[in-house]
Amino acid sequence: MIDLRSDTVTRPTAGMLAAMASAETGDDVYGEDPTVNALEEQVADVLGHEAALFTVTGSMANVLGVSVWAAPGKEVLCEAEAHIVRAEQGAHAALNGVTTRTWSHPGGLVDLDAVGRMMVPDAGPYLVSTAAIAVENTHNFGGGSVQPLADLRALRALVSGTGVRLHLDGARLFNAQAATGVSVKEISAPFDTVSICLSKGLGAPVGSVLAGPADAIAEARLRRKRLGGGWRQAGVLAAAGRYALDHHVERLHEDHAHARLIAELVADADNAVVDPAGVETNIIVLNVGESAQRLVAEARAAGVLTGMVGPGLVRLITHLDVNTAQARKAGEILADLIRTP
Ligand SMILES: *Cc1c(COP(=O)(O)O)cnc(C)c1O
């Protein structure tokens, strides 16, 4: 099977397993796991933020990041297809009493005009006050799109002096870096808190990291424990994350090339299904209308796993465990299925 459902499906490599097996560990609830501490320092440094916190998942990092800025009864603004509103089981509302209002953009990008109209920093007794704005980069359901840096900087300027905080869901932030050559540090700079996933394109089995100011991260550490996310000898997992940061960042452009290759093969069969020029990173969304479910089933029968992300929309994601030959084969199989319905 060539598994293109998600970049979460990668297995730890031999080198990564060796790093995990030899990790120095301690009790992280006491702050005594040297490998966790090293990972947190490494990520804080790479993202240019003061401190960082290792978490079980990206959802947990987002829930913590938003909750340190938005008290119960406050709102967070985000794009309508954002992971925080579509794919975190309502956590921000269910656990933290935070409401959301959304703007819509086909690629999930920031709409500065909409944000300007929607934001109500200190609403007083009548309206809900905006506490934070969350941005996703790259945008998952937007098809792996990259947020233009100028817009992120303009967003920072827009909130400056209002008290409204900015959270970046950077589950695939390193893909944005690979696509643009702009460092994750520069992309992160406009944001108060940033989450990254180690278990997506970077290929670690488990883990995400939330970075931000030291006091906010200290508060997030308490809230992580409250959620049941205080862990003990987590250094075995942190070692995988450190290995991923050291060995799997530079290769991300290969996943992007594989995604473009698949898109080109499919577009050769039917260029209304996908525009290869629109494939910016490792995510491809095929717009196949009513035949979407059938395509997913037939692709599975032919050895390619894909997923549905909306009506008529089939998503493919390339990753560490898909090589060039497999990407080509998957593209050819999908092209054949689309050519002969
Ligand atoms: C995968 C992902 C997350 C985190 O997902 P978990 O499964 O909770 O680790 C967060 N944001 C985006 C955009 C994602 O794609």
The ligand as an SDF file (V2000), in Angstrom:
LIG
                    3D

 15 15  0  0  0  0  0  0  0  0999 V2000
   -2.3320   17.5110   12.3010 C   0  0  0  0  0  0  0  0  0  0  0  0
   -2.6220   18.9070   12.6190 C   0  0  0  0  0  0  0  0  0  0  0  0
   -2.6770   19.3460   13.9370 C   0  0  0  0  0  0  0  0  0  0  0  0
   -2.4790   18.4470   15.1410 C   0  0  0  0  0  0  0  0  0  0  0  0
   -3.0480   17.2230   15.0510 O   0  0  0  0  0  0  0  0  0  0  0  0
   -2.8530   16.1200   16.1960 P   0  0  0  0  0  0  0  0  0  0  0  0
   -3.3990   14.9190   15.5400 O   0  0  0  0  0  0  0  0  0  0  0  0
   -3.6340   16.5750   17.3560 O   0  0  0  0  0  0  0  0  0  0  0  0
   -1.3920   16.0480   16.4990 O   0  0  0  0  0  0  0  0  0  0  0  0
   -2.9120   20.6830   14.1600 C   0  0  0  0  0  0  0  0  0  0  0  0
   -3.0880   21.5320   13.1370 N   0  0  0  0  0  0  0  0  0  0  0  0
   -3.0330   21.1390   11.8580 C   0  0  0  0  0  0  0  0  0  0  0  0
   -3.1960   22.1440   10.7850 C   0  0  0  0  0  0  0  0  0  0  0  0
   -2.8100   19.8100   11.5470 C   0  0  0  0  0  0  0  0  0  0  0  0
   -2.7700   19.4310   10.2730 O   0  0  0  0  0  0  0  0  0  0  0  0
  1  2  1  0
  2  3  1  0
  2 14  2  0
  3  4  1  0
  3 10  2  0
  4  5  1  0
  5  6  1  0
  6  7  2  0
  6  8  1  0
  6  9  1  0
 10 11  1  0
 11 12  2  0
 12 13  1  0
 12 14  1  0
 14 15  1  0
M  END
$$$$
